[in-house]
Amino acid sequence: SCHNCPDVVQALNLMAVLNPGIGHTMIDGALFQSEVNERKIMAVPTVYLNGEAFGQGRMTLEEIIAKIDTGAVAREAEKLAAKEAFDVLIVGGGPAGAAAAIYAARKGVRTGVVAERFGGQVLDTLAIENFISVKETDGPKLSAGLEQHVREYDVDIMNLQRAEALVPGANGLTEVRLASGATLKSKSVIISTGARWREMNVPGEKEYRGRGVAYCPHCDGPLFKGKRVAVIGGGNSGVEAAIDLAGVVAHVTLLEFDKALRADAVLQKKLFSLPNVTVITSALTTEAIGDGEKVNGLIYKDRTNDEAHTAVHTIPLEGIFVQIGLLPNTDWLKGTIGLSAHGEVEVDARGQTSLPGVFAAGDCTTVPFKQIIIAMGEGAKAALGAFDHLIRSSAPA
């Protein structure tokens, strides 16, 4: 049921088939629990290279090779820096970025997409059942379809590249500086960097990430079979995670900061019908605790009680799944472009930002309701806005 593990396993299989110098062994943790315990694995896939820890979580074939080939970053940066200026440069390769790329390319303008990983957060999504006209799909399948569609057009896709700065340049060109050291130039830019899982930011979270603290119940849930876990968050994501985990683990405790759950009524009804789920509202998680190797508990404060000596509680458990919403990937834009109090890029009805020629779309913007189908529409709109900017700014005086 995990959609990350098969992709990583097949990437390594492919490398082993093509290169006689590479051998690959895949171990199914569900069948060989002793290996999981001996290596203290609490998140999958976990990859070892020559016996040493190499990587954890979803990795594409490109990412694996780039990590092995230590000179790849410098060589790629040199190639990127030599590229001519684009007409439309899209930063981010999720649904918004893909839609923007297709709409821009269909206008016949020089279009580029620079992305940390094409597909974005959709790659970490399992079931998708509300994408209109498609009854059911999943994130990796949709992401592959998006990339395939974009590649049908003359679009320069620059993957595994993280943007670090946006610099309004001279001569009508905006610069996007990358972590690799390269700089790309464009007459217009569309920012579609999406969002990431929000963290609790409590003691123990970073220390035990991958060792009991997890963010993907579909990926890591099976590792906690027969154990006790907590889910932090009472929105749709949190309640869906609790329902999913309840079928695998011994017991689920769901903690919600507010005094009531915020998930859809149908999900709440299902949740409360499960015998191995406990729901605690008005709970502020204050610490993830462990034995130095893995999580063994969680501390929360009862927000309905002001007396500190009775308000703090400890829950013994083996896993904590954090499901408390999203943070926009806009840290690299601070001080350069108009951001809301929540860090989202402020856009008008045409996707225009506070900088002329710079547009934005998708989950990184102030547009409400973070949905795939909405992000795609906003990406199309931003591309049309960018094209309108191009034809107007290039008209003779």
N, C-alpha and C positions, 0 to 999 in steps of 0.2 A: 504493500500500500504506500510505501515511501517513494516519492518521485525523484528524490535527490540521489539516493544510493545507486540505482541502476545506471544513471547517466555517468557517474564517476567510475563505476566498475567497468562499464563499456568503453569509456575513454582509455582506461588503463589496459584493458584487454586489447584494444586497437593498437596501442603503442607496443605491446608485447608481440602482437602478430607481425607488425611491420618492421620491428627492430630486434634482431637476434640478440642484442646486448641487454635487452630488458626482459625480466621475468615478472609475472604478476600472480599473486595468490589472493583469492577472495575468500574471506571467512564470514559465514553467516552467524551473527551474534546470537540469534534465536536458537540455533542448533548447537552452537559451541559456547555455552554460557561461561564455561571455565576460562576461555580466552578473554571474554569481556571483563570478568572479575580480576583476572591476573593483570591485565593491562589497565585496569581502572577506567574503562571506557564508559562515558555517560552521554555521548552525543555521536551520532553517525551521519555520514560516513567518516571514519577516522582512517587516515592513510599514513603508513610508515614507509620511509625510503631507507633501505639498508639498515633496518632496525631502529631508526631514529624517527621521531614524530615529524611528519612532513606537512600535513594539512588536515583540517576538519571542516565538515560541512560541504555544501555544494561547490564544485569546481568544474569548469568546462575544460575541454581538451586544450584550448588556447591558454587558459590560466595555468594549467599544470606544466605545459611546455615552457611558458614564460618564466615560471618559477624555477625550473631546472636550468634553463639557458640564461645564465646571469648577465650576459652581454646584450640580451634582446632589448631591454629598455632603452639603452643608449642608442642602439642602431635605429630603433623605431622612432625615437625622438628626433633624430637627424632627418629622417624621411618626412616626418610631419612638419617640421620647421620649414622645409623646402617647398611645401605646397603653396600654390597660388591662392589668392583670396577667394573666398566663397561668396555667392550671392546670398544664400541662406545657410547658416550653420546652426544645427540643432544640438543642444547639450543635453544628453539623456536619451536612452533607447527603450523606454517603456512604451505603453500604449499611446500616450500623448506624443512622444517623440516619433514613433513610427508613423502615426497618422499625419503629423506635420511634414515628415520627410516625403511621404507619398504625394501629398497635396502640393508641396513645393516643387518636386521633381516633375509633376504633370504640367507645371507652368513653363517648363523648359529652362529653368534657371539652374545655375551651378549649386548643387545641394550636398551638404556633408552632415554626417551624424557622428558625434564623438560621445562615447558612453563608457562608463566603468564596467558595465556588463549589459549587453543587449537583452532586453526583456524586463529588466528591472525587478521590482518587487513581485511582479506577476509570477516569476520563476518559483517563488516560495508559496504560491497559492495552490491548493489542491483542487477541490471541486468548484466549478464555476457554472451556475445554473440560471443566471439572470442576464446573460449576454443575448440580447434580443435576436431571434431567428436561429440561434444555436441552442438546442434544448439542453445539452450538457457537454462540458469540456473540462480541461484542467489547465493550470498555469503553464507548465512546460510546453504543452501542445499548442496553446494559444500563442506563446512567445515564439515558438518555431514558425508558426504561420505568419506572424507579424514580420519576422526577419525575412522569410521567403518572399513575402509580398513586396517589402522594401527593395529587395535585391532584383526584383523584376524591372526596376527603374535604374537610371544612371545616378545612383547615390553612393557617395564615398563614405563607407562605414569604417570608423576608426574605433575599434573595441579595446577594452582593458585600459582605458585612459580616464583619469580623474581630473576634473577641472578644479583649479585652485584660485583663480582670480579672473574677474571681468574688468577690462580696461578700455574705457572709451578712447578711441584713437583719433589720429588726425586723418584728413582726406576722406572723411565719411566711413572709415573702417573701424570696427570694434574688435578688440583682441581678446582671445580666451587663452589664458596661460594654464598649462597642464602640469601635473605633479612630476612628469617625466623631464620637465625643463623646456619642452617645446612650446611654441606659441602659434596659434591659428588666428587668421584674420578673416573677417567677413563684413559684407555691407549691411547685413541684418543678422540678428541672433535670436533664437527661440530657446528659452530655458525650460527644460522639462525633466528636471532631476528627481522628481518624485519625493517619496518620503520613506522613513525607516521606522522600525519598531521603537516605541518609546520605552526607555528603561526606568526602573524604579529609583535608581540613584540612591541606594541605601547601602550601608556597610555589608560586605560579603557578596554582593551581586557580581562584581567583576572578578573577585577572587575565585568564585565557584561557578563561573560561566563555563559551560561544557562539562561541569562536574556536579550536576544536579540542578543548576539554573539553566533553563532552556526557553526558547521562544517559538519553537515549531512543534506543536503536539503531534502532527502527522509524522514528522521525521523521527522524533526522539521518544514518543509515547511508548512504543513497544519495548524499549529498554527498561521501562519501569513496571513491567508486568508483575502483578502480585504485590506491588509496593504502595506506599501512601504518598500522595502528591497534593500540591496546592495549585490553584489557578488564581492569578491576580487579575481582576477585572470582571465587571458584570455587564459589559456591553455584548453585542452579538458575538464578537470574536471570543471573548472569555467564556460565555455560556456554551458556544459551540465546542470549544476546546474541552470544557468540563464533560459535556455529553460524550464526546469522542473518547476521552481518556477513561471514563467510567466503565467502558466495555473492556478495558485492558487491565487497569490497575485495581488494587484492592479497595482503595478509598480516595475520593477527591474532596478537598475542602476548597470552596470558592470564596474568595474574599473580595468585597466591593467597598470602595471608599465611601460612596454615597449611602444614604439610608434605604435605598431601594435599587434593585437591578434595573438596567436600562435596555436590556435585550428585548427583542420582539416577543410578544405574548406567547406565540406558539412555541418558541424555544424555551421560555420559562416554564411552560406547562410540562414539556418533555423533561426538563432538568429536575423539577420537583417530583417527578414520578419515579426517579431512579433511587433505589434503596441505599446505594453506597456513596451518596453525595450529601455533603453538609454545606449550607450556605450561611456565610457570616457577613452581614452588612455593617456599615459605619465602622469599617476596620481599616486602619492605617498601618500598612506593612512598614516596619522600622529596621529590620535586619534579617539577612539570610545567614544562618549559623551552620557550622560544620566542624569536622574533626581534623581539619587541615588538608584532607584529601578529597572529601566530598561532603555534600550537604547532609545534615541530619536534623534540621529544624528551621523554623521560621518564627520570628517575634513580631507581634502586631499590637497596636494600641486600640482599645475600644473607644471610639470617638463619642460615644453616648455617656461616658463616665469621665468626669474631670479629675477624679482622685487618682493621682499617678500610681499609688501603691496597689491599687486594685484594677487599674485600667490596662496593664500590660500583661499579655498572654503569650505563651510559647506553644507551638504545635510541632510535635515530633513527626518528621516525614523524611522522604528520600529524594523528592523532586519538587521544583518550583517552576511553573510555566507562566511567563509574564505576557499578559494580553491586555495592555492598557492604552492602546491607540498608537498614533503615528506622530512623528516629528518630521517637518519638511527638511529636505537636504539643501539648505540654503546658507549654511555657515560661511561658505566661500564668497557670498555676496554681501555680507554685512559692510555697511559704510559706502557701498557703491550704488545700490539700487533701493527703491522704496520697499520696506518690509513691514508687515503688520506686527502687532504686539506678540503674536504667536510665531513670528519668523517666516510667515508665508509671503511670497512675492505679491505685491499689490498690482492688480491688473484692471483695466477698464473693460467695457463690453466687447472690445476688439482684440483683447489679449495684450494690449500695449502696456508697458511698464513705465516707470518714471524716466527712463532713458530713451530718447528717440531712436528708433530702429531696433530696440531690444524688446522682445515679446516673451510671454511665458504661458505655460499651459500645464494642466494636470494637478496632481496632488501637492505640488510645491507652491501652489497659488492660493489666493483668497477665495477662489470659486468653491462654494459649499458642496457637500456630498462627495466624498472621495470614492468614486466608482469607476471601473474600467471604461464603461461606455461613455461616461461624462468626460473622462480624460481624453478619449479619442476625439470626441466632438470639439473639445477645447483645443486640441492639437491642430485639427483641421482649420479651425477659426484663426488661430495664431499664424498659421502658414499663409492664409489668405490675407491677413493683416500685414504680414511681412512683405508679401508680393505687392500689395497696394502701396506700402511705403517705398518699395524699390522703384515702381513706375513713376511715382510722384516726385521722389528725390532725384531721379535721373533725368527728368524732363528739362529741356533747355529753358533758361530764364526768359 
